[in-house]
């Protein structure tokens, strides 16, 4: 059980700028705030990784607000309530950003589906006539990107299924990761096409 603090002790302790005391305060706030923030996130389209990231962000904001004099202790609002309020605001903003990103991803997919005769970078490794060079490019991706793109383009899994298979939490998270992997594949494809012709490494080609 971490050391406990009153709200006044939290503020005074942070203003003391003592490293050991600050760590103890952060540990106390983690114990007090982590579960409510996790519930907030997981009940609104997020997962535990999202909750951990959000917690770290809001704690840093709280610490900085105290140190900058932007936070004033009030008798009618507990520190934990203040922190939870920051978490709510940031998470709602994140959900709106994800909604906008998802719309962009879906628009991108629609645009690509309207160009069946124009190969895109993520389709290159499926093109039988270019399979060797395509594999060489694809093989430079990280393991997670290779797994995701294979699941989507070869195995034809849905975003929901991919999220479950790869432990990404939600379909939106899977879409975000897919988009990043596609952008990375585009970069690698561009670099490969700019290089002199060479014999690619086809080891493991049968795995795709």
Residue pairs with C-beta under 8 A, 6 or more apart in sequence:
1 31
2 24
2 27
2 28
2 30
2 31
3 24
3 27
3 28
4 28
5 13
5 25
5 28
7 73
7 78
7 79
8 73
10 25
10 28
10 29
10 79
11 66
11 71
11 73
11 79
13 21
13 22
13 24
13 25
14 22
14 25
14 63
14 66
14 67
15 66
15 67
17 67
22 63
26 59
26 63
29 59
29 62
29 79
29 80
29 83
30 55
30 59
32 80
33 55
33 58
33 59
33 80
33 83
33 84
33 87
34 51
34 55
36 80
36 84
37 51
37 54
37 55
37 58
37 84
37 87
38 48
38 51
38 55
40 51
40 84
40 87
40 88
40 91
41 47
41 48
41 50
41 51
41 54
41 91
42 48
42 51
44 91
44 95
45 95
45 98
45 170
45 172
46 54
46 91
46 169
46 170
47 168
47 169
47 170
47 173
48 169
49 169
50 94
50 169
54 87
54 90
54 91
54 94
55 87
57 90
58 83
58 86
58 87
58 90
59 83
61 86
62 71
62 79
62 82
62 83
62 86
64 70
65 71
71 82
73 79
98 172
98 176
101 175
101 176
101 179
102 172
102 175
102 176
105 175
105 176
105 178
105 179
108 179
112 120
119 127
121 137
121 182
121 185
121 186
121 188
121 189
122 149
122 153
122 181
122 182
122 185
123 153
124 130
124 133
124 134
124 137
124 138
124 185
124 189
125 131
125 134
125 135
125 137
125 138
125 208
126 134
126 153
126 154
127 134
131 205
132 199
132 200
132 202
132 205
133 192
133 200
135 200
135 201
135 202
135 205
135 208
136 192
136 200
136 201
136 202
137 185
137 188
137 189
137 192
138 146
138 149
138 185
138 208
139 146
139 201
139 204
140 188
141 149
141 181
141 184
141 185
141 188
142 184
144 166
144 177
144 181
145 177
145 180
145 181
145 184
145 185
147 166
148 162
148 166
148 174
148 177
148 178
148 181
149 178
149 181
149 182
149 185
150 208
151 157
151 161
151 162
151 165
151 166
152 159
152 162
152 178
154 208
157 165
158 171
159 171
159 172
159 174
159 175
159 178
160 171
160 174
162 168
162 171
162 174
162 178
163 169
163 170
163 171
163 173
163 174
166 174
166 177
168 174
168 177
